[in-house]
């Protein structure tokens, strides 16, 4: 039997090592192991520059979010701040949009898990693997938060060690000359140059590159369950992005130097990293790496499943979602919020049954919701900062280059939406045109909620 969140709150059972790897786990998954394939195919070696630029923008936004969180470490992340410093609708829009984004990310990670299983067992349909993994992970997320933290910690450790291993193994192959005749640093500029398809190809590829950084803001969701958030949130924010940049840029650089970028296919069940080792006749390493990619996507879905439940819980506490979502089980986990989130994520099973290229479709939808979320974070931070300057003066973990960084990130994010809108007809273009309809649905829902509240007061 559950208890109301008013009677007992979420438990602060997450340590610094947990939240660092939760953010790492959310960001290092399908984006790195599968998402890089279409970007490399489109922009060639210049994707290294694209990931660097996107990483810097993501860091500026995470510093804005973290400044708010350190001042008020509560459930609901930035939707709480939008609700408090902007408007009731701002909190409603940002919270529900973020929940939808995390749900879509969870679907993409489940799809990546299914792809990894299919490499080893081609006869198993992706949707079957997705169903089994979906059930196991959501059982874990209904358990104590500490169990979730430990599970995610070890999942993330496996992927981190693997990525570091790929980087050092690739460096060894290059230096020793055992990587084959095709392995050379010259691959970065020999096959058509660093911008083989022109600068515009990198600009267009930025839409999928942005998908890779979508899990960094998971740090905000952990705020209500972190021990000593004033100390651990800043530490995690500063350390996680540096590591992710090293992992993404380091591993992609290794891939692009060991093989010409022209050999990398835009799609397929195999990750480019797995295919790299198969092409080198290192079948044992390829199979092992494929298993690790499976755990990486599993880890990322684990993070997303955790955060979707906490997001709904936070929205309910704000009054922007039904009160029954505040019910906690005896482990202190928001059971109803987790179950509702899992119910929507379950649509992934059907999507993978129907669509051949479900992952690219989901990634495109995620980028659209991600950009909207980051725009809302930046605007909310501007409003938060004005109040802080007026009332308190200094904050404990100030964002970098305020307010210039806010306007810079806003310009960049609007640019991403424009790029999506002018993309060739396909899932990327479709995703950005779906967004106005999604915002309209949220606006109508908000108006109906306010009307119901007004009736109840009479």
C-alpha positions in Angstrom: 0.0 0.0 0.0 1.3 3.5 -0.9 1.5 6.6 1.2 1.0 10.2 0.1 4.0 12.3 -0.8 2.6 14.8 1.7 3.2 12.4 4.5 6.7 11.3 3.6 9.0 12.7 1.0 11.5 11.2 -1.4 14.6 9.9 0.4 18.0 11.4 0.0 19.8 8.1 -0.8 22.0 9.2 -3.8 25.6 10.1 -3.3 27.9 12.1 -5.5 29.2 9.0 -7.3 25.6 8.1 -8.0 24.4 11.4 -9.6 27.6 11.7 -11.7 27.0 8.3 -13.2 23.2 8.9 -13.5 23.9 11.9 -15.8 26.7 9.9 -17.5 24.3 7.0 -17.9 21.6 9.1 -19.4 23.9 10.8 -22.0 26.1 7.9 -23.0 23.9 5.3 -24.6 22.2 5.1 -28.0 23.5 8.6 -28.9 27.1 7.5 -28.8 26.9 3.9 -30.0 24.2 4.3 -32.7 23.5 8.0 -33.1 27.0 8.8 -34.5 26.5 6.6 -37.6 24.1 9.0 -39.4 26.1 12.1 -38.4 29.4 10.7 -39.6 27.7 9.5 -42.8 26.4 13.1 -43.3 29.3 15.3 -42.2 32.4 13.1 -42.2 35.2 13.9 -39.7 33.8 17.4 -39.1 31.4 15.7 -36.6 34.3 16.1 -34.1 33.8 19.8 -34.3 30.0 19.4 -34.1 30.2 17.4 -30.8 32.6 19.9 -29.3 30.3 22.9 -30.1 27.1 21.0 -28.9 29.0 20.0 -25.7 29.9 23.5 -24.9 26.4 24.8 -25.4 25.1 21.9 -23.2 27.5 22.8 -20.5 26.4 26.5 -20.4 22.8 25.3 -20.1 23.7 22.8 -17.3 25.4 25.6 -15.4 22.2 27.6 -15.6 20.1 24.7 -14.4 22.6 23.8 -11.6 22.6 27.4 -10.3 18.9 27.1 -9.7 19.1 23.6 -8.2 21.8 24.4 -5.7 19.7 27.3 -4.4 16.5 25.1 -4.1 17.2 21.3 -4.4 13.6 20.1 -4.8 11.7 17.5 -6.8 10.6 18.5 -10.3 13.8 20.1 -11.5 13.4 23.1 -13.8 9.6 22.8 -14.0 9.6 23.8 -10.3 11.6 27.0 -11.2 9.5 27.8 -14.2 6.4 27.4 -12.1 7.9 29.7 -9.4 9.8 32.3 -11.3 7.9 32.4 -14.6 4.3 31.3 -14.5 2.0 28.4 -13.7 1.8 27.6 -17.4 5.6 27.8 -17.7 5.9 25.1 -15.0 3.2 23.0 -16.6 4.7 23.3 -20.1 8.3 22.6 -19.1 7.4 19.7 -16.8 5.2 17.8 -19.1 7.4 18.5 -22.1 10.4 17.2 -20.2 8.5 14.1 -19.1 7.6 13.4 -22.7 11.2 13.9 -23.8 12.5 11.5 -21.2 9.8 9.0 -22.2 10.9 9.2 -25.9 14.6 8.9 -24.8 13.6 5.8 -22.9 12.0 4.4 -26.0 15.1 5.0 -28.0 17.4 3.3 -25.5 15.1 0.3 -25.4 15.3 0.2 -29.2 19.1 0.3 -29.0 19.0 -2.6 -26.5 16.9 -4.6 -29.0 19.3 -3.8 -31.8 22.3 -5.0 -29.7 20.5 -8.3 -28.9 19.6 -8.8 -32.5 23.3 -8.7 -33.5 24.0 -11.7 -31.4 20.6 -13.5 -32.0 19.3 -12.4 -35.4 16.1 -14.5 -35.0 14.9 -12.5 -32.0 12.7 -9.6 -33.1 13.6 -6.2 -31.6 10.2 -5.8 -30.0 10.5 -9.0 -28.0 13.8 -7.9 -26.4 12.3 -4.5 -25.7 9.4 -6.1 -23.9 11.6 -8.2 -21.6 14.0 -5.4 -20.7 11.1 -3.0 -20.2 9.6 -5.2 -17.5 12.9 -5.8 -15.6 14.0 -2.2 -15.5 10.6 -0.9 -14.2 10.6 -3.5 -11.4 14.0 -2.1 -10.3 12.7 1.5 -10.4 9.8 0.6 -8.1 12.4 -0.5 -5.5 14.4 1.7 -3.1 16.3 4.6 -4.7 19.6 3.3 -3.3 19.1 0.1 -5.2 18.5 2.1 -8.4 21.6 4.2 -7.7 23.8 1.2 -7.2 22.4 -0.5 -10.3 23.0 2.5 -12.4 26.4 3.0 -10.9 27.6 -0.4 -12.0 25.9 -0.2 -15.4 27.7 3.1 -16.0 31.0 1.8 -14.7 30.9 -1.0 -17.3 30.3 1.5 -20.2 32.9 4.0 -19.0 35.6 1.3 -18.7 34.7 0.0 -22.2 34.8 3.5 -23.8 38.2 4.2 -22.1 39.3 0.7 -23.4 38.2 1.6 -26.9 40.2 4.8 -26.9 43.4 3.3 -25.6 43.1 0.2 -27.8 42.6 2.4 -30.8 45.6 4.5 -29.9 47.7 1.3 -29.5 46.6 0.1 -32.9 47.6 3.4 -34.5 51.0 3.7 -32.8 51.9 0.0 -33.2 50.8 -0.2 -36.8 48.7 -3.3 -36.1 45.4 -1.6 -37.0 45.9 -2.4 -40.7 46.9 -0.3 -43.8 43.7 1.8 -43.6 44.4 2.9 -40.0 46.0 6.4 -40.1 45.3 9.8 -38.6 45.2 11.0 -42.2 41.7 9.5 -42.4 40.6 12.7 -40.8 41.3 14.8 -43.9 42.2 12.5 -46.7 38.8 11.3 -48.0 37.4 14.6 -49.2 38.8 16.7 -46.4 37.7 17.5 -42.9 34.4 18.9 -44.3 33.9 16.3 -47.1 30.3 17.4 -47.8 30.8 21.1 -47.0 30.2 23.1 -43.8 26.5 23.0 -44.5 26.5 19.2 -44.0 27.8 19.7 -40.4 25.2 22.3 -39.8 22.5 19.9 -40.9 24.0 17.1 -38.8 23.8 19.2 -35.6 20.2 18.1 -35.2 21.2 14.5 -34.5 24.3 15.5 -32.6 22.2 17.4 -30.1 20.4 14.1 -29.3 23.6 12.8 -27.7 23.6 15.4 -25.0 20.0 15.0 -23.9 20.7 13.1 -20.7 22.9 15.7 -19.0 20.0 17.5 -17.4 19.1 14.3 -15.4 21.2 15.8 -12.6 18.3 18.2 -12.0 15.8 15.3 -11.4 18.1 13.8 -8.7 18.1 17.1 -6.6 15.4 15.9 -4.1 17.2 12.6 -3.4 20.9 13.7 -3.3 22.9 13.9 -0.1 24.4 17.4 0.4 23.1 18.8 -2.9 24.9 22.2 -2.4 28.2 20.3 -2.6 27.4 17.4 -4.9 25.4 19.1 -7.6 28.2 21.5 -8.6 30.8 18.8 -8.5 28.8 16.5 -10.7 27.9 19.3 -13.2 31.6 20.2 -13.7 32.9 16.7 -13.9 30.3 15.0 -16.0 30.5 17.2 -19.1 34.3 17.0 -19.3 34.1 13.2 -19.2 31.3 13.0 -21.8 33.3 15.3 -24.2 36.3 13.0 -23.7 34.3 9.9 -24.3 32.5 11.2 -27.4 35.3 13.0 -29.1 37.9 10.4 -28.0 35.9 7.4 -29.2 34.8 9.0 -32.4 38.3 10.2 -33.2 39.5 6.6 -32.7 36.8 5.2 -35.0 37.6 7.8 -37.7 41.3 7.2 -37.7 41.1 3.4 -37.7 38.7 3.4 -40.7 37.9 6.0 -43.4 34.6 7.7 -42.6 33.2 6.5 -46.0 33.0 2.9 -44.7 30.5 3.8 -41.9 26.9 3.1 -42.8 24.2 5.5 -41.9 22.0 2.8 -40.3 21.7 -0.9 -39.4 21.5 -3.1 -36.4 25.2 -3.0 -35.7 26.9 -0.1 -33.9 29.8 1.4 -35.9 32.1 0.4 -33.1 31.0 -3.3 -33.3 31.4 -3.3 -37.0 34.9 -1.8 -36.7 36.1 -4.8 -34.7 34.3 -7.3 -37.0 36.1 -5.7 -40.0 39.4 -6.2 -38.1 38.5 -9.9 -37.6 38.4 -9.3 -33.9 35.1 -11.2 -33.4 35.5 -11.9 -29.7 36.1 -8.2 -29.0 33.2 -7.3 -31.3 30.8 -9.6 -29.5 32.0 -8.4 -26.1 31.7 -4.8 -27.2 28.2 -5.4 -28.5 27.3 -6.8 -25.0 28.7 -3.6 -23.4 26.6 -1.5 -25.8 23.6 -3.4 -24.6 24.4 -2.6 -21.0 25.1 1.0 -22.0 21.6 1.4 -23.6 20.2 -0.5 -20.6 21.9 1.9 -18.2 20.5 4.9 -20.1 17.0 3.5 -20.0 17.4 2.8 -16.3 18.2 6.5 -15.8 15.3 7.6 -17.9 12.8 5.3 -16.2 13.9 6.7 -12.9 13.6 10.3 -14.0 10.2 10.1 -15.7 8.6 8.9 -12.4 10.3 11.7 -10.4 9.3 14.3 -13.0 5.6 13.3 -12.7 5.9 13.3 -8.9 7.3 16.8 -9.0 4.6 18.0 -11.3 2.0 16.6 -8.9 3.6 18.4 -6.0 3.3 21.6 -7.9 -0.4 21.0 -8.6 0.3 20.5 -12.3 -0.6 16.8 -12.3 -3.1 14.7 -10.5 -2.5 14.1 -6.7 -2.5 10.3 -7.0 0.9 10.6 -8.6 2.4 11.7 -5.2 1.8 8.2 -3.8 5.0 6.6 -2.6 5.5 2.9 -1.9 7.2 1.6 1.2 10.6 2.0 -0.5 10.0 5.7 -0.9 9.5 5.4 -4.7 6.7 7.2 -6.5 4.9 4.1 -7.6 2.0 5.6 -9.5 4.2 8.0 -11.3 6.6 5.2 -12.3 3.7 3.0 -13.5 2.1 5.8 -15.6 5.5 6.7 -17.2 6.1 3.0 -18.0 2.7 2.7 -19.6 3.5 5.4 -22.2 7.0 4.0 -22.7 5.4 0.6 -23.5 4.3 2.1 -26.8 7.9 1.6 -27.9 7.1 -2.1 -28.2 4.5 -1.4 -30.8 6.7 1.3 -32.6 9.5 -1.3 -33.0 6.9 -3.8 -34.3 5.6 -1.4 -36.9 8.6 0.8 -38.0 11.7 -0.5 -39.6 13.9 2.5 -38.6 12.2 3.2 -35.2 15.5 4.6 -33.7 15.9 7.5 -36.1 12.2 8.4 -35.8 12.5 8.5 -32.0 15.8 10.5 -32.1 14.2 13.2 -34.2 11.2 13.6 -31.9 13.7 13.7 -28.9 15.7 16.5 -30.4 12.6 18.7 -30.9 11.4 18.2 -27.3 15.0 18.6 -26.0 15.5 22.0 -27.8 12.2 23.2 -26.4 13.2 22.1 -22.9 16.6 23.8 -23.1 14.9 27.0 -24.3 12.6 26.9 -21.3 15.6 26.3 -18.9 17.4 29.3 -20.3 14.4 31.7 -20.2 13.6 30.5 -16.7 17.1 31.1 -15.5 16.9 34.7 -16.8 13.8 35.2 -14.7 15.3 33.4 -11.7 18.5 35.5 -11.9 16.6 38.8 -11.8 14.8 37.7 -8.6 18.1 36.5 -7.0 20.0 39.7 -7.9 17.1 41.8 -6.5 16.6 39.8 -3.2 19.9 38.0 -2.4 22.7 39.3 -4.5 25.0 36.4 -5.0 24.1 32.7 -5.5 26.3 29.7 -4.4 27.0 28.3 -7.9 26.5 31.1 -10.5 26.1 30.2 -14.2 28.9 31.2 -16.5 28.8 34.5 -18.5 25.3 35.6 -17.4 23.3 37.0 -19.3 25.4 36.6 -22.5 25.4 32.8 -22.2 21.6 32.8 -22.0 21.2 34.7 -25.2 23.9 32.7 -27.0 22.3 29.4 -26.1 18.8 30.7 -27.1 20.2 31.8 -30.5 21.8 28.4 -31.0 18.7 26.4 -30.0 16.4 28.4 -32.3 18.9 27.8 -35.0 18.6 24.0 -34.4 14.8 24.3 -34.9 15.3 26.2 -38.1 17.7 23.6 -39.4 15.1 20.9 -38.6 12.4 22.8 -40.4 14.5 23.2 -43.6 15.8 19.6 -43.6 14.8 17.4 -46.5 11.4 15.7 -46.1 11.6 12.9 -43.6 11.4 12.1 -39.9 13.6 15.1 -38.8 11.5 17.6 -40.6 8.3 15.9 -39.5 9.4 16.0 -35.8 9.8 19.8 -35.7 6.4 20.4 -37.3 4.8 18.1 -34.7 6.0 20.4 -31.9 3.4 23.2 -32.4 0.6 20.6 -32.1 2.2 19.2 -29.0 2.4 22.6 -27.4 -1.2 23.3 -28.3 -2.2 20.0 -26.7 -0.4 21.1 -23.5 -2.1 24.5 -23.6 -5.5 23.0 -24.0 -4.8 20.6 -21.1 -3.6 23.5 -18.9 -6.8 25.5 -19.6 -9.0 22.5 -18.8 -7.0 22.0 -15.6 -7.4 25.6 -14.6 -11.2 25.5 -15.4 -11.6 22.4 -13.2 -9.7 24.0 -10.3 -11.9 27.1 -10.6 -15.1 24.9 -10.4 -13.8 23.1 -7.4 -13.2 26.4 -5.5 -16.9 27.4 -6.0 
